[in-house]
Amino acid sequence: MIADRYKQLMLPYLEHGAPWQSQGHEKIPKLYGLPVGFSEPATVVPRWDIINFDLEKEPGVPTQYRYLKIFE
């Protein structure tokens, strides 16, 4: 989740994908292959005046993390 104030700045860099790649009619924008969403305006949720982004990760240890093998 990225703060709404960066939406216009980020839009040119987002990948929107082809219609056949999404399961529904909705195309989820991606940045470097990761799904991206924008927050509500800071007037609605005041914490977005301070926070620039909120990263959500899947629980657990990654099973196919290619950079771990560099250090083994």
N, C-alpha and C positions, 0 to 999 in steps of 0.2 A: 504494500500500500504506500503510495507516494502522496505527499501533501498536494492538495488541489492547486496551490499557487504555482506549482511547477508544470502543470498540465500543458500549457502552450509551449513551454520550453522543451518538453519531452516528446510531444506528438511526432515531430519529424523523425525521431529515432526508433519509434515503435514499429514492430513487425505486425501486420494485421492478418497475414495468412490468406490462403485461398479459401473460397467458400467450401470446397470439398474436404478441407482439413478439419473443420469444426463440426461437431455432432449436431448442433442445432442451427438456427438461423443467426444466432449471436456469434460474432467474431470476437474472441478475447485477444486484446493486444498483448504482445510479448516484447520483452527487452532481453536480448541475448538468450532467447528460448524460454525465459521465465515469464509466467503470466503476471500482468501488471494491472493494478487497480488504483484509482485515485480516491482520496478521502473526500468527506463532505467539506464544505467551506468552513473556514475557521470561525465564522460567525455562528455556525450551528454547533460545532464541536471545538471549544477553545484550545484544546491541547495541540491542535494542528498549527497554532500560531508559533509554537516552539519546535515541535517535532517535524523533521524533514521527511522521514520515511519510517515504516514499520515492517520489518522483515519477518515473515512467518516461515518456519521450516517444519518439515515432517518429523515426527518423533522417531527416535532410535538412531542407530549408527548407520551411515550410508554403506551399502553393500558393494556398490560398483563405483567407488570414488577413485578415479585414476591417479590423482596426485598423491595418494597414500603410498603407492608403490615406489615413488622416487626415494623415499627415506628408508625403505627396507633393504 
